[in-house]
Amino acid sequence: MGLNIFNEKNREGKENLDEILENSIEIEEDLMRTYLITAERIHDDDELKERLENFAEGNAKRTKQLIDELNESKEK
C-alpha cells in the first residue's frame, strides 16, 4: 500500500515537471520570436540587431535543451 502512494506522488511530480518544461519551452520560443522580429525591424543599429539575434540564438539553444529534458522525462 505504501508503494502505491509513493508511485502516485512520483507520477504527480513527473507530470508537474513535464508541465513546467512545456511552459518553459513556450516562453523560450516566444522570446526567441520576439527577439528575431525586433531584430528584423532594426535598420540603423547593427550592434543592437546582432545582440538581439544572439539572444534569439540563446533561446533556441535553451529550447532544444528543454525539449531534450522533456523527451527524457517522458521516456522514464
N, C-alpha and C positions, 0 to 999 in steps of 0.2 A: 504493500500500500504506500509506504513512504517513497518508493522508487517512482510510482506513478505521479506523485505530487512533484518530485524533482523534475521528471520529464516534462510535466505540464509547464512548470516555471521556466525550464530551459527553452521550451518551444516558444513561450511568450517572449522571452528575452531575445531569441533569434528573430522572431517576427518584428520586434521593436527595432533591432539592429538593421534588418532589411529595410524597414520604413525610413529610418534615419539616413541610410545610404542612398535610397531612392530620392529622398528630398534633397540631399546634398548634391546629387547628380543634376537635378533640375536647377538648383541655384547656380552651380558652376556653369551649366550650359547657358542659362540666362545672362550671366555676367559676361561670358565669352561673346555671345551675340551682341550685347550692348557695347563692349569694347570695340568689336570689329565694325559695327555700324558707325560708331562715333569716329573711329579712325578713318573710315571711308569718307566722312564728311569734312575732314580737316584737310585744307589745301595750302595753308600758309605757315604751318609749323611742323616741319618734318620730324623734329625731335619728339614732340608730343605724339605725333602719329605713330612713330616707332615704339614709344613706350606703351601706348595702348595696344598695339599689335603684340608686343611682348607679354602684356597682361593676359591677352586672349590666349596666347600660346601656353602660358602657365595654367590657365583654366582648362584648356584642352588636356594637358598632361594630368591634372588632378582628376578630371572627369574620367579619363582612361583608368587611373588608379582606383577610383571609386567603383567603376564598373567591374574591374577585376576582383575587388573585395566582395562586391555583391554576388558575383558569379561563384566565387569561392564559398561564400556563406550559404548559398543555395545548394551547393553540391554536398554540404555536410548534413 
